Amino acid sequence: MTQAIVGGKQRHFSAGFMLIMYDVVIIGAGPVGLACGIEAKRLGLRCVVVDKGALVNSLLGYPINMEFFSTPELLEIGGYPFPTLRYKPSRQETLEYYRRVAQEEGLSLRLYERVLSVHGEDGSFAVETEKGVIDARKVVVATGFFDVPNRLNVPGEDLPKVSHYYREAYPYVGQRVAVIGAKNSAAKVALECYRHGAEVSLIHRGSALSDRIKYWIRPDLENRIREGSIRAFLSSTVLRIEPDQIVVDGPAGHKVIGNDFVLAMTGYRPDYAFLEGLGIEIGTDEDRTPRHDPETFETNRPGMYLAGTVCGGLRTSRWFIENGRFHAGQIMGHISCGSVEALELQDRIWKTAE
Ligand SMILES: Cc1cc2nc3c(=O)[nH]c(=O)nc-3n(C[C@H](O)[C@H](O)[C@H](O)COP(=O)(O)OP(=O)(O)OC[C@H]3O[C@@H](n4cnc5c(N)ncnc54)[C@H](O)[C@@H]3O)c2cc1C
């Protein structure tokens, strides 16, 4: 048995053991994490992508029959074409695309292995996972936002009938469903549940539906509300959730609504506890933006980078696949050459605005 200090920690190795030192460990095998892995590999960097779940785990959890807003070419990584049957890709086509790209690139993947912490410093990190330690010179954190829902923080939120995730309408056939929120996800969920035989109430604290609802979804929802097929409770907040009803506070005071299921489509946020545990400072701005250089994406912890949606903090619509995939070139360019040219990423915002 030999001993050595790696990643700032005393480690024990059996005789003959060869320490593998990666150039880069990427935490998160989402579209942006994969784009980083491809870029690293092409620059000759030895790299491994680690995910606590499956490949593109967030996308796996999206509504089963969803269609992406983006046209397929805007979701492409590594220059691989993404052919789809129709104008917009389905979730299934997208899962298949990223699977095929990761396989074709021969990316080194460690799936179902949660990263717990990162010790050490630039040039000598020790990434501690549930299953062991991975040594690397640099670390990229591409952990997205989909694991931590924005909670309502009301009594009853932990009842089994409440979910912050939506997969499909069939569990709700003939049921009284309250959809909380009024952005795209809430709008689509309300419409889909209504069309599959649920009795839908849409509850939103704002006085109107969100301006961000896509133009092809909005009139459908407005018309269903107008004709009374979907009941809308605007300027209303949920006070508590009970097994057979919910209580909301609206313009006419407290209202009791009979209810079997609550779908809280109130968005998600980065895992701040994890980021802070990594030593990444969180900004005091409204979006609680994790500190990083806007060009290199290096954080306040030298040698540790942020990539993808996580960069936007609470503003989860700031970075998505369309523009987040370009972080890969900036980060790997900085790691391999020490400097990068500024890229006009600011303008790459929802190109599929239509
Ligand atoms: C319903 C819906 C529709 C969308 N449609 C579009 C669209 O049309 N176009 C578009 O561009 N964007 C779209 N988005 C946004 C887009 O999906 C995200 O921006 C994108 O997934 C971000 O990629 P990412 O790689 O940064 O993060 P993610 O895809 O969220 O990947 C993060 C990964 O990190 C892993 N992870 C987290 N913590 C750990 C840990 N501690 N250890 C190991 N692994 C960890 C997670 O398991 C996950 O696989 C949509 C989002 C939603 C919710």
The ligand as a MOL file (V3000), in Angstrom:
LIG
                    3D

  0  0  0     0  0            999 V3000
M  V30 BEGIN CTAB
M  V30 COUNTS 53 58 0 0 0
M  V30 BEGIN ATOM
M  V30 1 C -40.5180 20.9320 -20.9160 0
M  V30 2 C -39.2620 21.5740 -21.4210 0
M  V30 3 C -39.1000 21.8810 -22.7620 0
M  V30 4 C -37.9050 22.4530 -23.2260 0
M  V30 5 N -37.7650 22.7370 -24.5620 0
M  V30 6 C -36.6030 23.2660 -25.0060 0
M  V30 7 C -36.4180 23.5750 -26.3900 0
M  V30 8 O -37.3050 23.3720 -27.2030 0
M  V30 9 N -35.2090 24.0890 -26.7810 0
M  V30 10 C -34.1880 24.3250 -25.8870 0
M  V30 11 O -33.1270 24.7740 -26.3120 0
M  V30 12 N -34.3500 24.0650 -24.5660 0
M  V30 13 C -35.5180 23.5500 -24.1070 0
M  V30 14 N -35.6930 23.3030 -22.7730 0
M  V30 15 C -34.5940 23.6140 -21.8560 0
M  V30 16 C -33.5190 22.5500 -21.9380 0
M  V30 17 O -34.0390 21.2560 -21.8660 0
M  V30 18 C -32.4950 22.7350 -20.8550 0
M  V30 19 O -32.0490 24.0530 -20.9260 0
M  V30 20 C -31.3260 21.7700 -21.0880 0
M  V30 21 O -31.6770 20.4790 -20.6880 0
M  V30 22 C -30.1150 22.2620 -20.3920 0
M  V30 23 O -29.0860 21.3390 -20.6130 0
M  V30 24 P -27.9760 21.1540 -19.5140 0
M  V30 25 O -27.0520 20.1300 -20.0720 0
M  V30 26 O -27.4600 22.4740 -19.1000 0
M  V30 27 O -28.7600 20.5890 -18.2260 0
M  V30 28 P -29.6400 19.2790 -18.0490 0
M  V30 29 O -30.1440 18.7590 -19.3310 0
M  V30 30 O -30.6220 19.5830 -16.9860 0
M  V30 31 O -28.5760 18.2190 -17.5190 0
M  V30 32 C -28.0450 18.2900 -16.2180 0
M  V30 33 C -27.5990 16.8970 -15.8060 0
M  V30 34 O -26.8580 16.9930 -14.6110 0
M  V30 35 C -27.1300 15.8540 -13.8200 0
M  V30 36 N -26.7620 16.1450 -12.4390 0
M  V30 37 C -27.3050 17.0840 -11.6150 0
M  V30 38 N -26.6900 17.0510 -10.4180 0
M  V30 39 C -25.7370 16.0870 -10.4780 0
M  V30 40 C -24.7770 15.5840 -9.5430 0
M  V30 41 N -24.6530 16.0630 -8.3110 0
M  V30 42 N -23.9580 14.5740 -9.9470 0
M  V30 43 C -24.0400 14.0710 -11.2180 0
M  V30 44 N -24.9430 14.5160 -12.1200 0
M  V30 45 C -25.7760 15.5190 -11.7680 0
M  V30 46 C -28.6160 15.6130 -14.0490 0
M  V30 47 O -28.9870 14.2770 -13.7490 0
M  V30 48 C -28.7640 15.9520 -15.5330 0
M  V30 49 O -28.6720 14.8090 -16.3690 0
M  V30 50 C -36.8750 22.7450 -22.3020 0
M  V30 51 C -37.0490 22.4610 -20.9380 0
M  V30 52 C -38.2260 21.8900 -20.4900 0
M  V30 53 C -38.3700 21.6060 -19.0050 0
M  V30 END ATOM
M  V30 BEGIN BOND
M  V30 1 1 1 2
M  V30 2 1 2 3
M  V30 3 2 2 52
M  V30 4 2 3 4
M  V30 5 1 4 5
M  V30 6 1 4 50
M  V30 7 2 5 6
M  V30 8 1 6 7
M  V30 9 1 6 13
M  V30 10 2 7 8
M  V30 11 1 7 9
M  V30 12 1 9 10
M  V30 13 2 10 11
M  V30 14 1 10 12
M  V30 15 2 12 13
M  V30 16 1 13 14
M  V30 17 1 14 15
M  V30 18 1 14 50
M  V30 19 1 15 16
M  V30 20 1 16 17
M  V30 21 1 16 18
M  V30 22 1 18 19
M  V30 23 1 18 20
M  V30 24 1 20 21
M  V30 25 1 20 22
M  V30 26 1 22 23
M  V30 27 1 23 24
M  V30 28 2 24 25
M  V30 29 1 24 26
M  V30 30 1 24 27
M  V30 31 1 27 28
M  V30 32 2 28 29
M  V30 33 1 28 30
M  V30 34 1 28 31
M  V30 35 1 31 32
M  V30 36 1 32 33
M  V30 37 1 33 34
M  V30 38 1 33 48
M  V30 39 1 34 35
M  V30 40 1 35 36
M  V30 41 1 35 46
M  V30 42 1 36 37
M  V30 43 1 36 45
M  V30 44 2 37 38
M  V30 45 1 38 39
M  V30 46 1 39 40
M  V30 47 2 39 45
M  V30 48 1 40 41
M  V30 49 2 40 42
M  V30 50 1 42 43
M  V30 51 2 43 44
M  V30 52 1 44 45
M  V30 53 1 46 47
M  V30 54 1 46 48
M  V30 55 1 48 49
M  V30 56 2 50 51
M  V30 57 1 51 52
M  V30 58 1 52 53
M  V30 END BOND
M  V30 END CTAB
M  END
